Structures are given as structure tokens and as C-alpha cells.
Amino acid sequence: MKWPFLIPGFLGAALLCAAQGKPSPPKPACGVQPPSGLQWNATAQWLAGVDNSAANAAMTPEQRTAWTAYSKLTTADWSKLQNQYLNRIDAWRSKALGNTPARDVGFYPFSGPDVANMVTFFPDAKEYLLIGLEPVGCVPTNVVDYPPAYFTDLRQSLETVVATGFFRTEGMSHDLKETNVSGVLPLLLFLMSRSGFTIVDAKPIQIDANGALTPSPTQPPGETQGVAIQFSDQRHGVRTLRYFSLNLENTRIRKKPGTLKYLNGLPETVTLVKSASYLMHKTYFSTTRNLVLSKSRVLVQDDSGVPFRYIDPKTWDIHLFGIYLGPIDLFKDWFQDDLKAAFAEPKDVQPLSFAIGYRHRLESNLLVGVRKDTPAATPRK
């Protein structure tokens, strides 16, 4: 009877219990709502390892010990992420993007839960739209339902973004399926809280067949499920981040006409594309590629984004940063000769002081495209 040990996660535990004649333990209640007795901001700070005062009375000694260790580790993790990536991006942005308009919507396709990079590149957008394959997920609805391992699993889910500045979809998919952490909601709350925002509210949303945003869930369910997180800071007041779980491949998105209508109805955006697996280089992601090109007033991307040949210099002012060595071996088929030639003109290329995408520091590249009919930004007061 060794076979149950070969099956990972909750399923393995359930089969083992069945083999031993024991009922499998029920999963705790989980939802898009803060744990009982907590508000959303207190929940986010607790999950981010920032402050446990609101949850402390309901925590067991084992939870407190685990959370304290987790808090110390994640504080060090966040400091590392800031020093290696976010602070450097912020300094670069103030120079490279300081004269570009904020626009109403910050758009980040193929993002997963990577809100930290989005708000660092485009801190002044009035709202944000992130799209990834990962489900929204939930958080346990009672403090006692967060086992000590929850904090270990949450930190593991964030490990690659701390080490490399981006999420690995395959690894994160495993983490979100095989551990205590459900979906991207806990990761979004962590990153937004650590970024200094106050979480005002979070609600499940969906895009219906008519292209409208509606509360979720409803019967019948909408086409595309998501979450809307309201957050605030002193400078901007209350804003909204929306995350949708959506496959952007042509045949998949065309089966969702309401979702396509919603995306085509977006106002002009500032757009970030990085670590995007070169998907828009493929013919079967042309719908998303065309969406990015038609909606973006400002486009910031590494070479895994829209192929260089589609960014027409008659339409775009193009600025290059860093160095182009071509894709890493995993994506070697997507080398761009025209981009290599553009980077070979030293007078047209500026340095890049941070790593971005799949390569290390001093090997990375960024392209900034600004539509030629885009008015300059109003100077900040």
C-alpha cells in the first residue's frame, strides 16, 4: 500500500485517508472576503508579513511563531526586490518616462500577479488591468484556517519574483495548485501591501457576454472571471486594480466575444510587457498583439513582447535601452535580426542599470514606444 505516497498534495492525503478507512479532512472555507474579524487592509498586511496585530488574538501559538519567522524573511525578501529591481526601475522611469502621459489605464497582459512592476513603471495610472492564466483564487475565511505552512507556501510562491523580478508561470501554477495558497489573490494582496498601498476592498467580478463588468458569481456565470481590488495612497486617493484569469491565445479569446468587446472598448493605455514567453511573436496571438498596438499610447517592453517589425517608426517614437543578445536558449527560435541591427547603433541606445525579463543585469533590454501624436505629460507639481 505504498501507492498513496506517490500522489502529491490534497489528493494524495485524501486517497491515503480512504485507504486507511478514514474520511479525508475537509478543506477550510475560502473566499474573496477577509477572514472573520479582519478588514481587507489588515488582511493584506498580515499576509504580507507587515503587521499581525489585527489577527494576533485569533492566532494559535504555532501560527504566531510561523508568522514571526515569515515576517522577518519576507521583509528581507522585499528589501532585496527593491534594491535589485524596483528602486532602479523607479529611478530609470523618472528619466526615461518622465515626459510621457500617465493615461487612465495601465495595461499588463501576460502579467500573472506581478503588480509590483506595473505600479513601479506606471505609478500614476488611474486604474490597472492585469491579465494572466492563473485563477483568482481565494483566502481562508477564518484566521484559524491558516496553518503555519500557509506562510511558507505563500513565500515559496513569491520566490521567483524576488530572485528574478518575474513569475514563472509553470512553477507558479504548481505552487497555486499543490499548496495551501489558492490562486493569485493572496499574492496580489502581498505585493500591493508591500508596495505601500492601503487595501480598501476586494470583490469578485466577471465580464459577461455583452462585454460588461458585473459582480461574480452569477448564474449563468460570465465569460471571464476576475477580481477588483480598490486601493489607495496619499498621492492618488482610491484607485482600482482589476485582474482577469484569461487565455489570450486567438482561438480561446475569440470564443469569448463579450471579453473581446470589453478589451476593444478600453481607453488608451500605458502598457507593460515583459517576460511574456515571446507569445506575441506567434501568429496565434495576433489578436492580443493587435490590441496592444492599437490601445497603447506608451509601450514599455522587453524583447519578449511585440516583435520589433510591428512597431512602425512612422507611428512610434522608439527608444532603446540596454543590450540585445537575443533570447535565452529556451526561446532561441525568436531571435530578431532587425532588433539586433537597431541595437547596433550606439548613438540610439541608452544604458539600462537593472535586469529585466529573462536575462541578468547588463544583458537586458527595454524598448519604449511613444505614439507620435501623444501629447507630452503635464509637468508634475
C-alpha positions in Angstrom: 0.0 0.0 0.0 2.7 2.5 -0.9 0.9 4.0 -3.9 -0.9 6.8 -2.0 2.5 8.4 -1.2 3.2 8.9 -4.9 0.2 11.3 -5.3 1.1 14.8 -4.1 -1.0 17.4 -2.2 -4.5 17.2 -1.0 -5.5 14.3 -3.4 -2.7 12.1 -2.0 -3.9 12.8 1.5 -7.5 12.1 0.6 -6.6 8.8 -1.0 -4.4 7.8 1.9 -7.2 8.5 4.3 -9.6 6.5 2.2 -7.1 3.6 2.1 -6.9 3.7 5.9 -10.7 3.8 6.2 -10.6 7.4 7.4 -12.6 10.3 5.9 -10.4 12.9 4.3 -10.2 16.3 6.1 -12.5 18.9 4.7 -10.9 22.0 3.1 -11.5 25.2 5.1 -13.9 27.8 3.7 -12.2 30.1 1.3 -13.5 33.2 -0.5 -12.9 36.7 -1.8 -13.5 38.2 1.5 -11.3 38.9 4.5 -11.0 36.5 7.4 -13.7 36.9 10.0 -13.0 39.9 12.3 -10.5 41.5 9.9 -10.8 44.2 7.3 -9.1 43.9 3.9 -6.1 46.1 4.7 -5.4 44.3 7.9 -5.6 41.0 6.0 -3.2 42.3 3.3 -0.7 43.5 5.9 -0.9 40.1 7.7 -0.4 38.2 4.5 2.5 40.5 3.6 4.3 39.9 6.9 3.9 43.6 7.7 1.6 43.6 10.7 -0.3 40.8 12.6 -1.9 42.9 15.3 -5.5 42.5 13.9 -5.2 38.7 13.7 -3.0 38.1 16.7 -5.8 37.4 19.2 -7.2 34.6 17.0 -3.9 33.0 16.2 -2.5 29.9 17.8 1.0 29.9 19.3 2.2 27.9 16.3 0.7 30.4 13.9 2.4 33.3 15.7 5.8 31.6 15.6 5.4 30.8 11.9 4.2 34.3 11.1 7.0 36.0 13.0 9.6 33.9 11.1 7.8 34.6 7.9 7.7 38.3 8.6 11.4 38.5 9.0 12.1 36.5 5.9 9.7 38.4 3.7 10.9 41.8 4.9 14.4 40.7 3.8 12.9 39.4 0.5 11.2 42.7 -0.2 14.3 44.7 0.6 16.2 42.6 -1.9 13.5 43.1 -4.6 13.5 46.8 -4.0 17.3 47.1 -4.2 17.8 44.9 -7.2 14.8 45.9 -9.3 12.1 48.3 -8.1 14.2 51.2 -6.9 16.3 51.0 -10.1 13.2 50.9 -12.2 11.8 53.9 -10.4 15.0 55.9 -11.0 15.0 54.9 -14.7 11.3 55.7 -15.1 11.7 59.2 -13.8 14.1 60.0 -16.5 13.0 57.8 -19.4 9.3 58.1 -18.9 9.1 61.4 -17.1 7.6 63.3 -20.0 5.0 60.7 -21.1 1.4 61.0 -20.1 0.0 58.7 -17.3 -3.2 57.8 -19.2 -6.2 56.3 -17.4 -5.4 52.6 -17.7 -2.2 50.8 -17.1 -2.4 47.5 -19.1 -0.2 44.5 -18.4 -1.0 41.4 -20.5 0.7 38.1 -19.6 1.3 39.6 -16.1 0.2 36.9 -13.7 0.0 38.7 -10.3 3.0 40.9 -11.0 1.5 44.2 -9.7 4.8 45.5 -8.2 6.5 46.0 -11.5 3.3 47.5 -13.0 2.9 50.2 -10.4 6.7 51.0 -10.5 6.8 51.5 -14.2 3.5 53.4 -14.3 2.7 54.7 -10.8 0.2 57.4 -11.9 -2.3 55.4 -13.9 -5.9 55.9 -12.7 -6.6 52.1 -12.8 -4.7 49.0 -13.7 -5.7 45.9 -15.8 -3.6 42.7 -15.4 -4.3 39.5 -17.3 -2.8 36.1 -16.5 -3.6 32.4 -16.8 -3.8 31.8 -13.1 -7.2 31.7 -11.3 -8.2 34.5 -8.9 -8.4 32.0 -6.0 -9.4 33.0 -2.5 -8.2 33.4 1.1 -9.4 31.2 4.0 -12.3 32.9 5.8 -11.1 32.3 9.3 -7.8 33.1 10.9 -7.5 29.6 12.4 -7.7 28.1 8.9 -4.2 29.5 8.0 -1.9 26.7 9.1 1.8 27.6 9.7 2.6 26.0 6.3 0.4 28.7 4.6 3.0 31.3 5.2 5.8 29.0 3.9 3.8 28.3 0.8 3.0 31.9 0.2 6.7 32.9 0.4 7.5 30.0 -2.0 5.0 31.3 -4.5 6.7 34.7 -4.4 10.3 33.2 -4.5 10.9 33.6 -8.3 9.7 37.2 -8.5 12.1 38.1 -5.6 15.0 36.3 -7.3 14.4 37.3 -10.9 11.8 40.1 -11.0 9.1 38.0 -12.7 6.9 35.0 -12.1 7.5 31.7 -13.8 4.1 30.6 -15.0 4.8 26.8 -14.8 6.3 27.0 -11.3 3.6 29.3 -10.0 0.8 27.1 -11.5 2.2 24.2 -9.5 2.6 26.3 -6.3 -1.0 27.5 -6.5 -2.4 24.0 -7.1 -0.4 21.9 -4.8 0.0 24.1 -1.7 -2.2 25.9 0.8 -2.2 29.0 -1.3 -5.2 29.3 -3.6 -4.9 31.5 -6.8 -3.3 34.9 -7.2 -5.4 36.8 -4.7 -3.0 36.3 -1.8 0.0 37.3 -4.0 -1.7 40.4 -5.2 -2.5 41.4 -1.6 1.0 40.7 -0.5 2.6 42.8 -3.3 0.2 45.7 -3.0 0.6 45.9 0.7 4.4 45.7 0.5 4.3 48.4 -2.2 2.8 50.8 0.4 -0.8 50.8 -0.6 -3.9 50.6 1.7 -6.3 47.9 0.5 -9.8 49.4 0.6 -11.9 46.5 -0.8 -11.7 43.4 -3.0 -14.6 41.8 -4.8 -15.0 39.1 -7.4 -16.0 40.4 -10.8 -16.6 39.0 -14.3 -17.0 40.1 -17.9 -20.4 39.0 -19.2 -21.4 38.0 -22.8 -22.3 41.7 -23.5 -18.8 42.9 -22.6 -20.0 44.5 -19.3 -18.3 44.2 -15.9 -20.7 42.6 -13.4 -20.4 41.1 -9.9 -19.4 37.5 -9.7 -20.6 34.8 -9.4 -23.9 34.9 -11.1 -26.0 32.2 -12.8 -25.2 31.6 -15.6 -21.6 32.6 -14.9 -19.9 35.2 -17.1 -17.3 34.6 -19.7 -14.2 35.7 -17.8 -13.7 35.7 -14.0 -11.6 38.3 -12.2 -11.2 40.3 -9.1 -11.3 44.1 -8.5 -9.1 45.5 -5.7 -9.6 49.0 -4.6 -6.5 50.6 -3.0 -5.3 54.0 -2.0 -2.3 56.1 -1.2 -1.9 59.7 -0.1 -0.9 61.0 -3.5 -3.6 59.4 -5.7 -6.5 58.6 -3.5 -8.6 55.5 -4.2 -7.9 53.6 -7.4 -8.8 50.2 -8.8 -6.7 47.2 -10.0 -8.5 44.5 -12.0 -7.1 41.1 -12.6 -8.7 38.6 -15.0 -7.9 35.0 -15.5 -7.8 34.7 -19.3 -6.0 32.8 -22.0 -5.1 35.4 -24.7 -4.5 32.9 -27.5 -6.6 33.7 -30.6 -9.0 30.8 -30.6 -9.6 31.0 -26.9 -10.3 34.7 -26.7 -12.5 34.6 -29.8 -14.7 32.2 -28.1 -15.4 35.0 -25.6 -17.0 37.8 -27.7 -18.0 39.7 -24.6 -14.5 39.7 -23.2 -13.1 40.8 -26.6 -15.6 43.6 -26.7 -14.6 44.7 -23.3 -10.9 44.7 -24.2 -11.5 46.5 -27.5 -13.5 49.1 -25.6 -10.6 50.0 -23.3 -9.5 53.6 -23.4 -5.9 54.4 -24.5 -3.4 52.7 -22.2 0.1 52.8 -21.0 1.3 49.2 -21.5 3.9 47.0 -19.9 5.0 43.7 -21.5 7.9 41.7 -20.0 8.8 38.0 -19.6 6.0 37.2 -22.0 7.4 33.9 -23.4 7.5 35.6 -26.9 3.8 34.7 -27.3 3.0 37.7 -29.4 5.7 36.6 -31.9 3.3 33.7 -32.8 0.5 34.0 -35.3 -2.0 32.6 -32.9 -1.5 35.5 -30.5 -2.1 38.1 -33.2 -5.4 39.3 -31.6 -3.6 40.4 -28.4 -0.7 41.8 -30.4 -3.0 44.0 -32.4 -4.8 45.0 -29.2 -1.6 46.1 -27.6 -0.6 48.1 -30.7 -4.0 49.8 -31.1 -4.6 50.7 -27.5 -1.1 51.7 -26.3 -0.1 55.3 -26.2 3.1 54.3 -24.4 4.6 50.8 -24.7 7.3 49.6 -22.4 8.5 46.1 -23.2 11.5 43.7 -23.4 12.2 41.7 -26.5 9.6 39.1 -25.5 6.8 41.5 -26.3 5.5 42.7 -29.6 8.1 41.9 -32.4 10.1 44.9 -33.4 9.0 44.7 -37.0 5.4 45.6 -36.0 6.4 48.8 -34.2 6.3 51.2 -37.2 8.7 54.1 -36.8 6.3 56.3 -38.8 3.8 55.8 -35.9 6.0 55.4 -32.9 9.0 57.3 -31.4 11.2 54.4 -30.4 13.8 54.5 -27.7 16.1 51.6 -26.9 17.8 50.8 -23.6 20.4 48.2 -22.6 21.8 45.5 -24.9 20.2 42.9 -27.2 21.8 39.5 -27.0 18.8 37.6 -28.3 16.5 35.3 -26.3 17.8 32.7 -23.8 18.1 29.2 -25.1 14.5 28.3 -24.1 13.2 30.8 -26.7 16.1 30.7 -29.2 13.7 30.5 -32.1 12.6 34.1 -31.6 15.8 35.9 -32.4 15.1 39.3 -34.1 17.7 40.4 -36.7 16.1 43.8 -37.1 16.1 44.4 -33.4 19.8 43.4 -33.3 20.6 45.8 -36.0 18.7 48.6 -34.2 20.7 48.0 -31.0 24.0 48.0 -33.1 23.6 51.8 -33.4 25.3 53.0 -30.2 24.0 56.6 -30.6 20.4 55.4 -30.5 20.8 53.2 -27.4 20.9 54.3 -23.7 22.2 52.2 -20.8 20.0 50.2 -18.5 21.0 49.8 -14.9 18.8 46.9 -13.9 17.8 43.4 -15.0 14.5 42.9 -16.8 12.9 39.9 -18.4 14.8 36.6 -18.7 18.4 37.9 -18.7 20.7 39.2 -16.0 21.8 42.7 -15.3 23.9 44.2 -18.1 22.3 41.7 -20.5 18.8 43.1 -20.5 16.9 45.3 -22.9 13.9 47.6 -23.0 12.0 49.3 -25.8 9.9 52.4 -25.1 7.5 53.3 -27.8 5.5 56.5 -27.6 2.9 57.3 -30.3 4.0 60.3 -32.2 0.6 62.1 -31.8 0.7 61.6 -28.0 0.8 65.0 -26.1 3.6 65.4 -23.6 2.7 65.0 -20.0 1.8 68.0 -17.8 4.7 68.7 -15.5 4.2 67.3 -12.0 3.6 69.8 -9.3 
